[in-house]
Amino acid sequence: MNKDNCSTIELLKNEIDEWCRIYFVNKGSYDSILFKAMDYSLNAGGKRIRPMLLLLGYMLYKKDYRTIIDAAGALEMIQTYSLIHDDLPCMDNDDLRRGKPTNHKVYGEALALLAGDGLLNEAMNILFNLSSKIGPDCVKAAAIISNASGPSGMIGGQTVDILAENKTIDIEELTYMHKKKTGALIKASIVAGSILGGASEEDLNILGLYGESLGLAFQIKDDILDVTGESSKLGKNTKTDESNNKTTFVSVYGIDECKEMCEKLSHKCIEYLGMIKRDTSILKDLTVKLLNRVS
């Protein structure tokens, strides 16, 4: 990986971390415990992949990425809300996330539910406010993010995931589930950022294909790490898919074939980026980094 590109990736992550760190400072009154619960999960760590993809998509066309960093923060709020709800006893019933006790273990189920709701709604408030400043491109980007987060995207995928517990599903349904649950928001991140940057329709179509391939590769890698990874590095419990009796890419194809699938999808991502007549080297390096991750 290029050293300068690594520095840029680290810089963007640090700026997103700082945005998240200060967002909820001094928020709330009698309801301040809600904001503390929202802040707890938002600042529990994480790779910040989705907001970074949004900023990098924007930076293909414009360099003043700080003008849209609120949109990146909104994406991280949406991702965090989904994790809070995913961990609830009525869902996957996990007690560890990003190396810390899950939200409901600290604040109780009711507040964890409200914290997730609060993060989703606050993300939409941020996108509405930014749209009023930037205009139609931001409205279009916000609509893509909202749709990817909703019943036609992430929530729909989560629904299929729940219905698939304790039974075997075919590969078509498994792929559909993860394209919605994981892939939709990843694709929306790069596409929305590129829209904000002023990308052409041709570029948006290519970047959409990149996002779809990256999202699927990301999920297959997650399935691999759930079997081979270490909790101390992942920051979450391992072998949860097996304990919840879920069909995964690993249970269907095995570890070795999944690794090969991951590499092929990542190479396809690099090919798509090569079709964009811009400097996509940072995105290429981020793609390789995600392929080789151990957490």
N, C-alpha and C positions, 0 to 999 in steps of 0.2 A: 504493500500500500504506500502511496505517495505521502511523504511526511507532512507537506503543507495541507494536503487534503485531510489527513488525520487531525491536524490542528484545527482546521475549520469545523470538522464534525464535533470535536470536543468543545470548541468555542460556542457553537450553536446549542449544544446540550447544556452547557453552563448558563447560557442566557435564558433558556427555557426554565431551567431549575430556579434561577433567580426570580423570574416572573412568577412562578408558582409559589415561591417562598414568601413573597410580600403581598400576594393578592388578597388574602383573607385577614391580614393584620388589622386589628381593631375593628373587625366587622361584628355586628350583632349587638343585642342588648339583653333582654330577658331570654332571647333565643340563642345566646352566644355559644352554647354547647353544640348547636347544630353546625355553626361555622367551624368550631374546633374539630368536629368529626369530619367535615369536608376537607379541612386543611390537613388533617392527620394522614388521610390516604393519598391526597394530591402530592404530599411531600414525603411520602414513604420511600421514594426512590423511583427506579424504573429507567428504561433505556431511552424514553422519549422519542421513539422511532417515528410515530405518526406526525407529531409537530415538526420534527426535523425534515421529514419528507415534504411537508407543506412548504417550509422555508426554502429547501433546496430546489423544489419545483419553481418557486418564485424567482430564485436567484439564477435560474437558467436564462432569464430575460431581463431582470432588473436586480440591482445590487442593494437597494435601500430596504433590506428585509425587516428592519425594526419597525417600519410603518405597518406591517401586518403581523407583528409578533403576538398581538392579542388573539388573532385567529388561530395561531399555533397553540396558545394557551388554552383556548376553547376546545381544541381537539384533544388535548391531554385531559381536560376535565371530562369529556365524553368517554374516553378510554378508561379513566379511573372510576367513573360511575359504573361502567359495565363490570369492572372487576369487583367492586363492592357488592353488587347484586349477585354476581356469579358465585361469590364465596358464601352467600347466605345459606343457612341450614336447609331452606326449601329448594335450593339449587344444588351446588356441588358440596356444600357443607365443609369448607376448608377453614383451617385455623391459622394458616401462615400465608402471607403475601408480601413480596418484596423484602423478605427477611424479617418481617415484623408481624405481630398478631393481627389477624384480619379485623376489619372495622367493627363487626358485630361482637367480636371477642373483647373489644375495648369499651365500646359505647352501647352495646346491646342491640338486639335485632331491630327494634323500632327506629332508633336513631340512625342505624346503618342504612336502613331502607330510605329514610328521609334524606340522609346525606347523599346517597346516590341520586335521588330525585332532584335534590338541590343543585348538584354539580351539572346534571343534564340541562336543567332550566337556566342556570347561570351561563352555561356555554352558549345557549341560544340568545340570551340577552346580550352577550358580548358580540356575537355575530350580527345581531340586529343593529347594535350601536355602530359597529364598524361599517356596516352597509350604508348607514345614513351618511357617513363621512366619505366613503370611497365611491359608492354608486353602484350601477348595474352589474359590473363584474363581480363585486363582492356579494351581491344578492344571488347571482348564479352560483358562486362558490359555496355560499352558505346553504343553498338549496341542495346541492350535491352532498354536502356533509350531513345535513339533516336527513336526507333520504337514506344515506348509507347507514345511519344510526338507528333507523326505525324498523317497522315491521317488514319492509321490503329488503332490509339489509341485516344489520347485526342482531336485532331483536328476533327477526324471523329465523335466522340461523341458530340462535340460542333455543328457540322453540323446538326446532327439529332435533337439537342436541338432547333436550330433556326427554322428548318423546322416544328417542333412540336408546335410552338407558335400558339395560337388561334384555336387549334383543340384538340380533345381528341385522345390519342394514347393508344394502349393496353399495358398490363403489360410486355409483351415480348419485345416490342420496348422500353419501359421505362427502363427496366433492361439493355438491350443492350446499350442504350445511356449512362447510368451512369457507366457501367462497362468500357466503353471507356473513357468518359469525366473525371471521377473522379478516377475510380478504376485502370486504366491502369498504371498511373504513381506511384500510391501507391504500386501496385504489383511490378513494375519495381524497385522501391527503395529498397525493402527488398531483392529481388532476386539479383540485381546488387551488393549490398553490400556483400551478401553471396558469390557470385562468386569471388569477390575481396579477400575475406577471405579464399577461397579455399574449399568451401563446396562440398560435394559429390552430384552426380546427384539425389540420393534419397532424400537428404535433400532439394535440390533446388526445387524438385517437391512438397514436403510438404510445404515449405515456399511460393511457388507460390500459393497454395491453401489458405494458411493463408492470403496472400496479397489480393487475390480476395475477401475473406470474409470480411476482414477489410475495403477494399475499398467500398464495398456495405453498410456495417454498417455505415461507415463515411458519406456516402451520405444520407442515411435514417435519420441519426441524424441531418444532415444539413437541410433536409426538415422539420423535427420537429421544429428545432430552428427558421426557417424562419417564422413559425406560432406562436410559444410560446415564443421566445427569445426577449430580449431587445436590441435595437440598441446600447445603451450605452455600453453594455457588448460585443455584437458581433462585434462592430466596423464597421458595415455595415447596410444598410437599411433592414428592415424586411418586410414580406408579399410581396416581389417582385415577387415571382412566381405567386401569385394570381393576382397581377396587370398586369403581362405579359400574363395572361391566359394560364399558363403552367400546364400540367399534372404532378403531383408529387406522390410520395408514399403516402403522407398524403391525397391528394385529392382522391386517389383510395381506400386506406385502413382505413383512419382515424388515429387520434393521438394515441389512445390506442393500436391498432394493430401494428402500426409502432414502438412503444416503445417495444412491445413484440418481434417483428422481430429483432430489434436492439440488444436486450439482447441475443436472440438465436444465432445470427451471432457472437456476441462477445464471447459467450461460445464455439462456434465452433472454433473460433480463438485460444482460450486457449487450446482446445483439440489438434489442429494441432501442437501447440508449444510443447505440452507434448510428441509428437512423435519424437521430435528432441533430440538426446542424448547429449545435451549441456545445459548449464545454460541459460534458456530462461526467467528467472524470471523478468528481466527488461522489456522485450517485453510484458510479460503478464501484468505487472503493467501499462505499457503505453497503452495497449489495454483497460484496465478497465478505465483508466483516460479519454480516448477518448469517451468511452460509457457514462461517467458521466459528460462530459463537458457541460458548460452553455454558451460557446462562440465558 
